[in-house]
Amino acid sequence: MGGGNWSDDAYKHIASSYKSKSIDDIFVNNKKGIVGKDMSPKDIKFRECRDSVDHPNAFGVMVMLDETGSMGAIPEILVRDKLGTLMESLIKHGINDAQILFGAIGDHYSDNSPLQVGQFESGTDELNKWLSSIYLEGNGGGQNRESYSLAWLFAARHTSMDCFERRGTKGLLFSIGDESNHPVLEADRLKDLMGYAQAEDITDSAILLEAQRMFHVFHIHVTHGYRGKDNSVTDYWKKALGERLIMCDDHNQIAELIASTVAVIHGIDLDTFTKTFDPKTAIDVKNALAKVTKYITTKDSGVINL
């Protein structure tokens, strides 16, 4: 996947059409009350990020959104207003070959659809299609924990990317939410959710290590709700990811945070990149990514030149 090109005009037309639509009119699977078959992870072997004529140096970016009740506004903000910000800011700075996979996570104990995955795409219609195909189930377990490690599992075992396989360049994986992880993905649930014939329990730390082989793994921790201010949650993420934890005080800035992280990984100066943002957003993004910049410049960080 990943053919096609981004068009500012095409996105403006789509965004304009959304102004009069309800959230259930935009997210087409909400009215059905079930995840679409093409977003279900069951029996998927791989989602592929491939080089093409349009994108000869494709690299994969996974954006995995928390679709539980406390976080459901973020997919809506992205599809209505900020998908253009994400793509346009990258392209303006010469990052033309990003292929983005939009997906969602929930709680594998309480949700019917705790993992949803689109395709790696670059075109306007395709990106909009997969983003608006997310089913906002809106549950969650109420335990200050969700199943972000399902995103790591999928990244580690069900993606195939030319950037990594041909050029030794890692992709980027962002999970976004306000809670910590369940410590274990149980074998029986994985069989049911993923269609595995056989499976074993796997811990969050083990599957994170697997994902980090192919991806720079980040988590954007949203602090605007009461869960986001829980010290036990932030302590979990600091221990798991260190400088790759991105603290976000304003969930309207998610697109800018993702784009800026991609840019910094590509060696673009953060001050230069954020000049196109409004002054408050630019300051907030630079503050949030101060430790990410340290991660990238640390000799033993494992960062691969792009």
FENQUIDA-V50825 format. One record per helix or strand of 3 or more residues. SS is the DSSP state (A for helix, B for strand). FROM is the first residue (numbers start at 1). TO is the last residue. Records with the same first field share a line. If there is no record, write none. Layout:
BEGIN
SS->FROM-TO + FROM-TO
END
This chain:
BEGIN
A->8-18 + 23-26 + 37-39 + 72-92 + 124-132 + 149-157 + 162-167 + 187-194 + 204-212 + 227-229 + 231-244 + 251-265 + 270-276 + 279-288 + 290-297 + 299-301
B->47-49 + 59-66 + 98-105 + 115-121 + 159-161 + 171-177 + 215-222 + 245-248
END
